[in-house]
Amino acid sequence: MSKRNKKYNPKQIVKQKVHKFQMFWEVNEAKRIIEMHHLLNGVDPQESTHTPLHVWMKAHKGDLSLALKTQTIPAEQSFHIVSRVHAKNKETGETVDVEFQLATATVMHLWQFLGDEDADLYVEDGGFKKKWLGFNHELEKYLESIEGDFEIVTNHCCLTCFSTFKSFRHELEFKSVKLMNPEFGLGMSASVTEAKAKGVGV
């Protein structure tokens, strides 16, 4: 019996793969790089609303930073952040190293997740809705719970989300920018299935 060939169906929907995206940065260093760029170009960092791609990628590493900046994935995501803080007591000189994590199932823009004071955003918390004040606020509150007056010296962050690209065209655009700019850092994000197969924690 001859094997029947499958007919091509132009209406068949091909699902986009879900990828694990991550972004890495040290808060003070990233701020310094971006502010220095604006000052050297005669722009007030407090008033600037645009940071060029090459400057943004110098301040932030990883596929998530590139995907968000090139707008090749949806801007609103469910983010998870791990923050490793080195802080110093201004009075005693004592230092502490702490790790702080925060996540929300609610999708939001990066700036809302980090802490946009103007954002009127509410999230589910134990069956109740509470106003989202952002990662920066929660980190400050956590540091205040540590006995003593500690000031952040360094804050290394890793931000993660799982997402598809907006379309296959956007995925090609992302890969193209990545290929032309190898200095941007990490390689192409692996799909969730590939990551699990390799034993990568996802």
C-alpha positions as CSV (number, residue, x, y, z in Angstrom):
1,M,0.0,0.0,0.0
2,S,1.5,3.3,-1.1
3,K,2.1,6.0,1.6
4,R,-0.2,9.0,1.2
5,N,1.5,12.3,1.1
6,K,0.2,14.9,3.5
7,K,-1.5,17.8,1.7
8,Y,-0.1,21.3,2.4
9,N,-2.6,23.3,4.3
10,P,-1.9,27.1,4.0
11,K,-4.3,27.8,6.8
12,Q,-2.6,25.6,9.3
13,I,-1.4,27.6,12.3
14,V,2.3,27.0,13.3
15,K,2.7,27.8,17.0
16,Q,5.5,30.0,18.1
17,K,8.0,28.5,20.5
18,V,8.1,29.9,24.1
19,H,11.6,31.0,24.9
20,K,13.3,31.8,28.2
21,F,14.7,35.3,28.2
22,Q,17.0,36.8,30.7
23,M,18.6,40.2,31.4
24,F,21.6,40.9,33.6
25,W,22.8,44.3,35.0
26,E,24.3,46.0,37.9
27,V,22.0,48.9,38.8
28,N,24.5,51.6,39.6
29,E,26.8,50.8,36.7
30,A,23.9,50.7,34.2
31,K,22.6,54.0,35.4
32,R,26.1,55.5,35.1
33,I,26.6,54.3,31.6
34,I,23.3,55.7,30.4
35,E,23.5,59.0,32.2
36,M,27.1,59.5,30.9
37,H,25.9,59.0,27.4
38,H,23.2,61.6,27.7
39,L,25.4,64.1,29.4
40,L,28.1,63.8,26.8
41,N,25.4,64.5,24.2
42,G,24.1,67.6,26.0
43,V,20.9,65.9,27.2
44,D,19.5,66.1,30.7
45,P,19.3,62.4,31.8
46,Q,16.2,63.2,33.8
47,E,14.4,64.4,30.6
48,S,15.7,62.0,28.1
49,T,13.2,59.4,26.9
50,H,15.4,57.5,24.4
51,T,18.6,55.5,24.9
52,P,20.3,54.1,21.7
53,L,20.5,50.4,21.3
54,H,24.3,50.2,21.6
55,V,24.2,52.2,24.9
56,W,21.4,50.2,26.3
57,M,23.2,46.9,25.5
58,K,26.4,48.2,27.1
59,A,24.5,48.8,30.3
60,H,22.4,45.5,30.2
61,K,23.4,42.0,29.0
62,G,21.3,39.1,27.8
63,D,18.6,38.3,25.3
64,L,15.8,39.9,27.3
65,S,17.5,43.3,27.1
66,L,17.8,43.0,23.3
67,A,14.3,41.6,22.8
68,L,12.7,44.4,24.9
69,K,14.7,47.2,23.3
70,T,14.0,46.0,19.7
71,Q,10.4,45.3,20.7
72,T,10.5,41.9,19.2
73,I,8.6,40.3,22.1
74,P,5.4,41.8,23.8
75,A,6.3,44.6,26.1
76,E,4.1,43.3,28.9
77,Q,5.4,40.2,30.5
78,S,5.2,38.2,33.8
79,F,8.6,38.9,35.2
80,H,10.7,37.3,37.9
81,I,13.8,39.0,39.3
82,V,16.7,37.9,41.5
83,S,18.7,40.7,43.1
84,R,22.0,40.1,44.8
85,V,22.8,43.1,47.0
86,H,26.0,44.2,48.7
87,A,25.2,46.8,51.3
88,K,27.2,48.8,53.9
89,N,26.2,50.2,57.3
90,K,27.0,53.9,57.1
91,E,27.7,54.2,60.8
92,T,29.6,51.0,61.7
93,G,31.1,50.1,58.3
94,E,29.6,46.6,58.6
95,T,28.7,45.0,55.3
96,V,26.0,42.4,54.3
97,D,25.3,40.4,51.2
98,V,21.7,39.5,50.7
99,E,19.5,37.9,47.9
100,F,16.0,39.2,47.2
101,Q,13.5,37.7,44.8
102,L,10.2,39.0,43.5
103,A,7.8,37.7,40.9
104,T,4.2,38.4,39.8
105,A,1.9,36.5,37.5
106,T,0.4,39.8,36.4
107,V,1.7,40.9,33.0
108,M,3.1,44.4,33.0
109,H,5.8,46.7,31.4
110,L,9.3,46.5,32.7
111,W,9.1,50.0,34.2
112,Q,5.9,49.1,36.0
113,F,7.6,45.9,37.4
114,L,10.6,47.8,38.6
115,G,8.5,50.6,40.1
116,D,6.7,53.3,38.1
117,E,5.2,55.8,40.7
118,D,2.6,56.9,38.2
119,A,1.3,53.4,37.4
120,D,-2.1,52.6,38.9
121,L,-1.6,48.9,38.9
122,Y,-3.1,46.2,41.2
123,V,-2.1,42.6,41.6
124,E,-3.6,39.5,43.3
125,D,-2.2,38.8,46.8
126,G,-3.7,36.0,48.8
127,G,-7.1,36.4,47.2
128,F,-7.0,40.2,47.6
129,K,-6.0,43.0,45.3
130,K,-3.2,45.3,46.3
131,K,-1.5,48.2,44.7
132,W,1.7,47.2,42.9
133,L,4.5,49.5,44.1
134,G,7.3,47.7,42.2
135,F,10.6,45.9,42.8
136,N,12.5,49.0,43.9
137,H,10.0,49.7,46.7
138,E,9.9,46.1,47.9
139,L,13.7,45.9,47.9
140,E,13.9,49.1,50.0
141,K,11.3,47.7,52.4
142,Y,13.3,44.4,52.7
143,L,16.6,46.3,53.5
144,E,14.8,48.4,56.1
145,S,13.9,45.1,57.9
146,I,17.6,44.4,58.4
147,E,18.8,45.8,61.7
148,G,21.0,48.9,61.1
149,D,21.2,51.7,58.5
150,F,22.4,50.0,55.4
151,E,23.1,51.6,52.0
152,I,23.3,49.6,48.8
153,V,26.8,49.5,47.3
154,T,26.2,47.1,44.4
155,N,22.9,45.5,43.2
156,H,23.4,42.8,40.6
157,C,20.0,41.8,39.0
158,C,18.8,38.9,36.8
159,L,15.4,39.4,35.2
160,T,13.6,36.5,33.6
161,C,10.5,35.9,31.6
162,F,9.1,33.3,29.3
163,S,7.7,34.5,26.0
164,T,7.1,33.9,22.3
165,F,8.3,36.5,19.7
166,K,5.6,38.7,18.4
167,S,5.8,36.8,15.1
168,F,8.2,34.8,13.0
169,R,9.3,38.1,11.3
170,H,10.2,39.6,14.7
171,E,12.1,36.4,15.6
172,L,14.2,36.8,12.4
173,E,14.7,40.5,13.1
174,F,16.0,39.6,16.6
175,K,18.4,36.9,15.3
176,S,19.6,39.3,12.6
177,V,20.4,42.1,15.1
178,K,22.1,39.5,17.3
179,L,24.2,38.1,14.5
180,M,25.4,41.5,13.4
181,N,26.3,42.6,17.0
182,P,28.1,39.7,18.7
183,E,29.4,42.1,21.3
184,F,25.8,42.2,22.8
185,G,26.6,39.2,25.0
186,L,24.7,35.9,25.4
187,G,23.6,33.6,22.6
188,M,20.2,33.1,21.2
189,S,17.6,32.2,23.9
190,A,16.7,28.5,24.0
191,S,13.2,27.3,23.8
192,V,11.6,26.0,26.9
193,T,11.6,22.4,25.4
194,E,15.3,22.7,24.5
195,A,16.2,24.0,27.9
196,K,14.4,21.1,29.7
197,A,16.1,18.6,27.4
198,K,19.5,20.1,28.3
199,G,18.7,20.0,32.0
200,V,18.7,23.8,32.3
201,G,16.6,25.1,35.2
202,V,13.5,26.7,33.8
